[in-house]
């Protein structure tokens, strides 16, 4: 982000819509992979829920156009400010209200809270607790909040998943005895190492999962 731009609680949502953003990212040569919201509502909706859901995605690292600098008109940080600043209107802008300056290669829902993510050649490795279907809602009140919390904490199970980095299609998956620690996954010498919250370290080889 150019140093001449302001920041603050209002502008973060606009930046989230304009550049690849998420809870965790992994960089490839041409694409950036991530797990994050499909849109970032501005205002108070950013702190609660504004109809967004989480997804796995891949976006071009190279921006289609420069990030605009407009310190003098920071009131434009609010709804549709990117469009008012002259950015190209895209299909994503029509859906989410803010144009992106990066082209997205693909995006897919994934039935887990991704806490660890790493790229291994043409395979994307991700790990985390399972996400319950009933939590994919814009409602502020869940039918069973205790169950939702248990799932988020990994008490309903956790998984290691491999997907095709080219389009996000599933390759394989396996159960984990404990959820991973944040960013606790690396790939080295055709092996996947995952650091788990219970203090153990697990290792999977290429023959284990056919990648």
HELIX and SHEET records of a PDB file:
HELIX    1   1 UNK A   11  UNK A   18  1                                   8    
HELIX    2   2 UNK A   43  UNK A   46  5                                   4    
HELIX    3   3 UNK A   71  UNK A   77  5                                   7    
HELIX    4   4 UNK A   81  UNK A   84  1                                   4    
HELIX    5   5 UNK A   91  UNK A   96  1                                   6    
HELIX    6   6 UNK A  133  UNK A  135  5                                   3    
HELIX    7   7 UNK A  145  UNK A  152  1                                   8    
HELIX    8   8 UNK A  206  UNK A  209  1                                   4    
SHEET    1   A 4 UNK A  24  UNK A  27  0                                        
SHEET    2   A 4 UNK A  31  UNK A  37 -1                                        
SHEET    3   A 4 UNK A  54  UNK A  60 -1                                        
SHEET    4   A 4 UNK A 104  UNK A 108 -1                                        
SHEET    1   B 4 UNK A 112  UNK A 120  0                                        
SHEET    2   B 4 UNK A 123  UNK A 130 -1                                        
SHEET    3   B 4 UNK A 158  UNK A 164 -1                                        
SHEET    4   B 4 UNK A 170  UNK A 176 -1                                        
SHEET    1   C 3 UNK A 180  UNK A 188  0                                        
SHEET    2   C 3 UNK A 191  UNK A 196 -1                                        
SHEET    3   C 3 UNK A 201  UNK A 205 -1                                        
END                                                                             
